[in-house]
Amino acid sequence: MTTPHLVNTTAMLIKMANQIAGFFEALPDREEGLRSVYEHIRKFWEPRMRAALLDFLEQHPDGQDGETGLSAFALEAINNHKADLRPAAAPATSVTS
């Protein structure tokens, strides 16, 4: 079961991704627009935000969950660059005595 906080956070991230996609979808070059969505999310979203969005897509590959969903443009942009959006794993730290 998902907690209300996580649902609200996911919905907020989806709304933000759709707003970004709506802005860049207006570019005359479709590929540039798709790349710009990816670049904006990679540069300006905290790793936890990117991870939460990608986790949502793992659970909902079509980008839809009831009334919450990614626009087709946002979904395509994110899917095109999924591996690059996944935050790097934190390096393991060794504990010495």
N, C-alpha and C positions, 0 to 999 in steps of 0.2 A: 504494500500500500504506500502511495506517495503522500508525503506530508504537504499541507497547504502551502507552506513556505517555498518548497521546491517547485510546486506547480506555478506559483506566482512568479518565481524567479525565471523559470523556463519560459513562461508566457511573455515576460518582459524582454528576455533575450531574443525571442522570436520576433516580437514587435520591432525591436531595434534592428535586427537583421533585415527585416522587410523594409524598414525605412531607408536603410543604407542601400539596399537593392533597388528600391524605387528611384532613388536619386541617380544611381549609376546606370540604370536601365535606359535613361534618357540619352545617354551618349550615342552618337551616330554609329560607332563601331561596337557591335555586340560583344566581341571577344574582349575588347578593352574594358567594357562595362563589367563583364564577368570577372575579369582579373582585378579590377578596381575594388569590387566587393570583397574578394578574398584578401587583397592587400590591406584594406581598411581594417577588417576584422583581425588580421594577423598583427598589424602594427598597434592598434589602439585598444584591443580587448585584452584584459588580464587573462593569463593562462586558464584560470578556473572558469572563466566565462566561456572560453572556447571549448574547454573540456565538457562543460554542461551542455552546450549546444550539440556537440558531437555525440554525447551520450544519448541525448534526445533522438538524434537521427539513427542511432543503433537500435533503439526501441521502436522507432517509427520511420522506417526507411523512405516512406513517401512524404515525410515532413509534415504529416497531418495527425492531429490528436483531437478529435471532436471539433470544437470551435476554434482551437488554436492550431495554426499551421503556417509553414513557410510559403512564401510566394514561389511560383515556378522559377523565377529568375534567381531568387536567393538560394533555393534548393540546388539549382544547377551550378551556381558559383561555388557553393560550399562543397558539393559532391566532387567537382572538378579538382579541388585542392584539399581534400580531407586529410591526407597524410601530412601535408605541410601545416595544417591548422592544429593538429594534435600537439599539445605541449610536450616538450621533452621531459623524460622522466628525471626526477631529481637524482643527482649522483649519490650513491651510497656513501655513508661516512663510517669510517672504522672507529671502533672504540678501543683505546689502548689503556692498559692499567699502569 
